[in-house]
Amino acid sequence: MRTPRRRYLTLMAALLLAPTVAPGLANANGPFVPPGQETVNRSSMLSAEQISAELRSLAARSKGALRVEEIGRSGQGRPLEVAYIGTGSTRVWIQGRIHGNEPYGAEASLDFLKTLVSGGKHARDVLKEISFAIIPLYNPDGSEAFRRQDSINNIDLNRDWGVDRRMFDQLNAVRVSLGQAPLPERNFTNYTRHRAVESQAFWYAWANFKPHHMIDLHHQGTYYVGDTDEMTTFSVGISLDPGMLTTDQWNTVRRMGVVAADAAGKSGVVNVTRYPYINIPEGVTSASMLNGPGPQGEYANWRSNAMFFESRGGIGQKSSGYIIKQNVNGLWAIIDAMSDRSLASVDADRWSNIPPRGAAITTCDKFPNQCDF
Ligand SMILES: [Zn+2]
């Protein structure tokens, strides 16, 4: 039980220690922390500059194995960086923090990268099989402002990749098959999105690298596991209706989700769920799966197999350790299954057995130990 005195002390500690985020800002466009919990302790999160410095330091230690490339600049002029490592023929893209107020994708991808750079046998074996493009920080401006969107256009960068006529028609066909109204007609002559410079730079990096697989690291609000009293800490998700995907893609992305869920759930404190249905062709993982057009309407003629992780919100110093760890475990599980070629034999239908994400938890009272910022 949380006593009133403890609540007061916790509140005072939070006020004294934490740089505050304006109430409501952190909740813009989707739940991130439950209402009343908008004060987030950001001291446990790396800044854009620290992430950049860590990448450079890892590259220096790697004896040439890791190459950090600045592929462009953000709207406010911060470097957009991709870390390339590995010599294998399977190409994997990992990205974090496309939403600036969803921090630990950066820490998790750096932790993962650190092991790859370590030179151990496991890392060497994996790097012979797989080449990586790792982006710890997709949205540096939004991260510095601790907001979801970019800072120039004020748009969600995960709704800013190209959608063409074909993708739009496909989306409407799926909507009609589900009994939903089709979206209104629009002019798709040379239609592209990529309004933000970040979207443009990362689309070209994706088109050059042509990843077979992508994993995108996010945070969500705080939710129950299905209709239980448990809180979910980690969800795995797919950003498209299966009707938008080839059979092979649908099987592969579900297998990635299944092995990540198995691995993340093993740590004991992690409750894994399946993210609810969404169908967003303009998202990065989605457009990459659909051969979405580039900023000038050009095509990479490529389809990735992409899925995403969602860590719980209500983050703070006490929970940052296991939140980062569950992401790292999920990443390694997928990578190991690719590296030892076991992924193809995973039962994709086990995807449906992962418990669904339940209702939002809107109060700290139920889980006082978890409301730790
Ligand atoms: Zn997100």
Residues whose N, C-alpha, C, O or C-beta is under 5 A from the ligand:
A	BS01	ZN	H99 E102 H218 H219
